[in-house]
Amino acid sequence: MDILADTNILLRRIHRGDPQHRLTNRCLGRLIKDGNRICATSQNLIELWVVCTRPVENNGLGLSVAHTNRIVARVEQSVSRLPDFDNVYPDWRRLVVEHGVAGKKTHDAHLVATMKIHGITHLLTFNGSDSSRYAGITVMQPQEITPSRE
């Protein structure tokens, strides 16, 4: 099965200092071992770049462009990047109007529109409530797949 990894999953995968880093890696390992394909969109990779290069005082990781480039290259090798299609935009537009989506939540609607175009029904994320409003999307959370070890 194809599973879209939300940006918060990709960030926790690469950020060793994050409290959910180990859980994320165990979860991804389990999903891959079970034969699933982990996917990402260009939007996910762009958002990853933004957070990596944003200053720490602005809730980023404060990494250099060169370091971020190496990280994103590794992530690109570990996921299947979904191609961008022009027909995502009309579906995104329909979703935001139909569901009254505003502000930052429009990014989630774009991911859902991309998923629908690619026939992907499962989203791995730590923010399940952000995408649970959309019919046909199954939200998966790492703690449900791989319970944390105490």
Helices and strands as residue ranges (DSSP letters): E 2-5, H 7-14, H 21-33, E 37-40, H 42-53, G 56-58, H 65-78, E 80-81, H 88-98, H 105-118, E 122-124, G 128-130, E 138-140, H 142-145
